[in-house]
């Protein structure tokens, strides 16, 4: 499954020691585009944290696995990104100022290509 959007927040890096050695987890918030944007908390585990360097403002498409598990009668859902593709060009388009329309100068040379 894939989901696209803009990274709006990086949560603190978590790490610890388990029975299989050390582990680390990076959680981040992705906001989807559209009329009704949604925010999704996702995470990267282990080597993926170092391989996939994401920053706030990055436009990405993430391949994800969704899994729920029960603990003490409550259910917890995990959205794990296993592949992340950044949109080419780096930063989001919101960092680029809109073109200046105040400098428009009409061409009044009389050589229109319009048939009317």
C-alpha positions as CSV (number, residue, x, y, z in Angstrom):
1,X,0.0,0.0,0.0
2,X,1.2,3.5,-0.7
3,X,0.4,6.9,0.7
4,X,1.7,10.4,-0.4
5,X,1.9,13.7,1.4
6,X,4.1,16.2,3.1
7,X,6.1,15.5,6.3
8,X,4.7,18.0,8.8
9,X,6.4,16.8,12.0
10,X,9.3,14.6,13.2
11,X,8.8,13.1,16.6
12,X,11.9,12.4,18.8
13,X,14.0,9.4,17.8
14,X,13.5,6.4,20.1
15,X,16.0,3.7,20.8
16,X,16.6,0.9,23.2
17,X,18.0,-2.5,23.9
18,X,16.0,-5.7,23.1
19,X,16.8,-9.4,23.2
20,X,18.0,-9.2,19.6
21,X,20.3,-6.1,20.2
22,X,19.7,-2.4,19.9
23,X,16.8,-0.9,18.1
24,X,15.7,2.5,16.9
25,X,12.5,4.0,15.7
26,X,11.7,7.3,14.0
27,X,8.1,8.4,14.0
28,X,6.8,11.2,11.7
29,X,3.5,12.8,10.8
30,X,2.5,12.8,7.1
31,X,-0.3,15.1,5.9
32,X,-2.2,13.9,2.8
33,X,-3.3,16.4,0.1
34,X,-6.9,17.0,-0.8
35,X,-10.0,18.9,0.2
36,X,-10.0,17.1,3.6
37,X,-6.3,16.5,4.4
38,X,-5.6,13.7,6.9
39,X,-2.6,13.4,9.2
40,X,-1.1,9.9,9.7
41,X,1.6,9.0,12.2
42,X,4.0,6.6,10.6
43,X,7.4,5.1,11.6
44,X,10.7,3.8,10.3
45,X,12.6,1.1,12.1
46,X,16.2,0.0,12.4
47,X,18.5,0.6,9.4
48,X,15.7,2.5,7.5
49,X,16.1,5.4,10.0
50,X,19.6,6.0,8.8
51,X,19.0,5.1,5.1
52,X,15.9,7.3,4.7
53,X,16.7,10.8,5.9
54,X,13.4,12.7,6.0
55,X,12.9,16.3,7.0
56,X,9.9,18.5,7.7
57,X,8.5,19.8,4.4
58,X,9.6,16.9,2.3
59,X,7.0,15.6,-0.2
60,X,7.1,11.9,-0.1
61,X,5.4,8.7,-1.2
62,X,5.7,5.9,1.3
63,X,5.2,2.2,0.8
64,X,3.6,1.0,4.1
65,X,2.4,-2.0,6.0
66,X,-0.4,-1.6,8.5
67,X,-0.7,-3.9,11.4
68,X,-2.8,-4.0,14.6
69,X,-2.1,-6.0,17.7
70,X,-3.9,-6.5,21.0
71,X,-2.3,-5.8,24.4
72,X,-4.2,-6.0,27.7
73,X,-7.6,-5.8,26.0
74,X,-6.7,-2.8,23.9
75,X,-5.8,-2.6,20.2
76,X,-2.8,-0.7,18.8
77,X,-2.2,0.0,15.1
78,X,1.2,0.5,13.6
79,X,1.9,2.1,10.2
80,X,5.4,1.2,9.2
81,X,7.1,2.7,6.2
82,X,9.4,0.2,4.5
83,X,10.2,2.4,1.4
84,X,10.1,6.1,1.0
85,X,10.5,8.1,-2.3
86,X,11.1,11.8,-2.0
87,X,9.6,14.0,-4.7
88,X,12.3,15.2,-7.1
89,X,13.4,18.8,-6.5
90,X,13.9,18.4,-2.8
91,X,11.8,21.0,-0.9
92,X,8.1,21.5,-1.3
93,X,6.7,24.0,-3.7
94,X,5.5,26.2,-0.8
95,X,9.1,27.5,-0.4
96,X,9.0,29.0,-3.9
97,X,7.4,32.4,-4.2
98,X,4.6,32.8,-6.7
99,X,5.4,34.5,-10.0
100,X,5.1,38.2,-10.0
101,X,2.0,39.2,-12.1
102,X,2.5,42.9,-11.5
103,X,5.2,43.0,-14.1
104,X,3.0,41.9,-17.0
105,X,3.4,44.1,-20.1
106,X,0.9,43.3,-22.9
107,X,2.2,43.0,-26.4
108,X,0.3,45.5,-28.5
109,X,2.2,45.0,-31.7
110,X,-1.0,43.9,-33.6
111,X,0.3,40.5,-34.7
112,X,-2.2,38.3,-33.0
113,X,-2.6,34.7,-34.1
114,X,-6.2,34.7,-33.1
115,X,-8.8,34.3,-35.9
116,X,-11.3,36.8,-34.4
